[in-house]
């Protein structure tokens, strides 16, 4: 008999549960970033800083497209987590089945449009002519493989909603190891250039997705589907889209802000592009703690609102804040004293003067951003808490605030102050998002408490939802 790997987050110490749940998430995100880390290091060391700049010029576009798909999967997991908290297994299975249908249709459509349209999209982003061919060679395989990326994110999101954060980590560890081997094979041995880095990532992600699907089918006995579970029901599609689309659009809106910064930096020359690319990769590595805490809070909030235990949500948010703030201080100290040396792993060029310019600019970018990691922490954990309780549209507006912050700096300040202004684009976005999110959180929690007092229901349960539609 298959061992049940789901986990109940509605009972026990919030601090211990969040730490226990987020540590595997942290490991998974760490190895997921290892994809980018290895790609960037190998591309920069073996193909040169022009190739590094070409890969970096695709970063915001990649986040715009794949970020939407990942956000969609995260949004779909919210009704699943709430059904888990409400202990309603029939509705749990039906939400999962409808998520499969929607993910398949959307990801295939996105892959075809963006894969064939990648040269046009890169042109709209002001990608430099000398980088265009390499940029297309890198991003096209990534876009055509969107269904593989969605498969992993959907399966991992389902498992996290059920309380299993370890299996997605195992999948990413396996994929990261594959990615390292394939990177070296494709780039150094087969001489495939930047396309080799892309194909290494695509194949690795496909394997991680297939592994997660296998675990879902064999290790979660409560997910054994019946013919009735597989029948298409419009209410479930509507509710999943109501949760998933705002979540996906939030990622895309945030990414549009990053695209505006990329366009502005692209106009500052190859050295600036390479510096932001290298610094951005290292910054993402440090920021995975925020991603892990945020994902843990989304699942924690979703299960507890489904179980009508609202006080535990606030307790969990306080615990995540304490852990996150301690980490922010430590991260800043490491970056301030050792960031330049770490960035050097990504950069290689024949001219030592060019290397020094890239490293200096990258360290400047990292220092300014890490000094304001605490606002970034709250952007993540507060927003994902709001999303976890089901208010995805409210949380999406925070992405709009980030867009205003980044676009404002990119369009108004970078043309006059150059790279010195570009390093402030992210902090401006985080501060504006926090100014919106904190009032929203208290308003949302007050509304939920009032509803619980008046109706005895913190949110509409999946069963109640199906009956009223």
Secondary structure, 3 states (H helix, E strand, C coil): CCCCCCCCCCCCCHHHHHHHHHHHHHHHHHHHHHHHHHHHHHHHHHHCHHHHHHHHHCHHHHHHHHHHHHHHHHHHHHHHHHHHHCCCHHHHHHHHHHHHHHHHHHHHHHHHHHHHHHHHHHHHCCCCHHHHHHHHHHHHHHHHCHHHHHHHHHHHHHHHHCCCCHHHHHHHHHHHHHHHHHHHHHHHHCCCCHHHHHHHHHHHHHHHHHHHHHHHHHHCHHHCCCCCCCCCCHHHHHHHHHHHHHHHHHHHHHHHHHHHHHHHHHCCCHHHHHHHHHHHHHHHHHCHHHHHHHHHHHHHHHHHHHCCCHHHHHHHHHHHHHHHHHHHHHHHHHHHHHHHHHHHHHCCCCCHHHHHHHHHHHHHHHHHHHCCHHHHHHHHHHHHHHHHCCCHHHHHHHHHHHHHHHHHHHHHHHHHHCHHHHCCHHHHHHHHHHHHHHHHHHHHHHHHHHHHHHHCCCCCCHHHHHHHC
